[in-house]
Amino acid sequence: MTKLPVISDKKVVKALSRVGFFVHHQKGSHIVLRRTEPPFERVVVSDHKAVKKGTLQSIIQDAGLTREEFLALL
């Protein structure tokens, strides 16, 4: 199992946009992404310079990806 890097919120959004997510809206420090095609999953990314590893793992699971798939998108 590979370790997750500490990355910024912008890199997370950019990586998820490569698999069909788009920025739906932002409320405060939370960026809400939605998938353009079914299943219309919703992922919330916090707007911080560094996303914590536990939060990143949760985002990856909510997006329906594996660690390896997500790391390949970076």
Order of alpha helices (4+ residues) and beta strands (2+ residues): alpha-beta-beta-beta-alpha-alpha
